[in-house]
């Protein structure tokens, strides 16, 4: 069975909506999955659409967002506790703001997972956004009947995560162990298409042009030692410059993607993105 057919047969859906999520691009991305994967690496896991679609037996998942990583660990290791909490959470504006203000970082992974899933499902447009003090500041969303607890979906995600090591880490160190036969998917914070379009509130830090140059160089080194590498990015001029022209080791494909997770309605819709291999 091909990697694409196998992935389709065993697919499950991400338990979070996430800015830049790749669910709609899965047909294009899965065409580039190898038939056999030693270990699957995804250092910018975000919503994990490709991971949950492929469900590899062994995986290394990481992100710079500690709450996101702890949510993954909570779903992996304590999914029944997460489900129990979510079943208790009402869809009420007052409860939303009470939960949003809770100092969740001091709580266990199951509570972090339930906190993030609830706010993700009931907050405005599914955004995750923090201020400089790392305080979540997305307002209450206007949904009639959001699915707060998808118990079967969470259990499916927990099973998919059973063979995954999940942690906070810089992408370069995360993929250092990758060797021939492994597969790495890089889906970094995108290069902005304009000076005003950068989504820099994903964490309290950021991911700038120098980081993108470093990412390009890491991808080239991985390829040189026989690792299969796939990348996503915006169609910004710098992305084309980094991976096109003289960088002949990369093949660049342009695809259209719908972007619906944005605080400004006029910035949602179809945009061109790059798939790089």
C-alpha positions, 0 to 999 in steps of 0.5 A: 500500500502506498504512503498516501493510501495508508495515511488516508485509511488511518487518518484522524482529525486534529483536535485543535484549529490552528493558524496556518493549519494544513488540513486542506493541503493534505492531498498535495502534502501526502503526495510527497510522503515516502512509502516507508518512514523510519521516524517522522519529525515535525518541529513546528507541529501546530495543529499537526494535520499531516501527522494525524493524517499519516499516523506514523509509528514513531514520531518526534513532535515539537513546538515553541509554544509550551501550552500547545506541547503540554496539550499534546502530552495531556491528550496523549497520556490523560485523554480520559481526564481531558474528556471529563473536564471538557464535558463539564465546561459550559458554553457560556461567555462568563465561564469563557473569561473565567477560564481564560484568566486562570493561571493554567501553566501551574496546572497539570497537562490534562487541565492545560489540554482542556483549557486550550481545547475549550478556548480554541473551540469557543474563542473568536475564530479559533485564534491562539494569541497572547500578549507580551506577558504570555496572557491569552487575549482572544475574545469570546466567539459568537458560536451557536453550538460549538463542539467542545468535547469530541470524545471519539476524536480525542481518543483517536488523537491519543492513539495516534500520539502513543508513539510520539515524543513531544517536547518544546525545542528549537527546530534545529536541535529537534531534527539533529537525530534524523538520519537516512530513512527518516522524514522531516516536515517543516511548517514554520511561522510563515514569512509575511506577505506584507509589512502588516500581515505577520502573525507574531503573537503565536508565542511571546517571541517570534520567528524572523528572517534570520531564522528562515535562513537557518531553517533553509540551511538545516533542510539542505544539511538534512537532505545531504545525509539522506533525510527526506524533507518537506517544507511549507511557506508563504509565497513571499519574495524572501521564501522564493529567494531562499528556496529558488534560483541558485538553491537548486537542491530544492523543488518549489511548487505553488499551491492555493490555500484558503486561510480562515483563521485570522482576526481580520475578515479581509485577510481571510480567503485564498492565498498562494503558498509554497510546498518545498521539497 
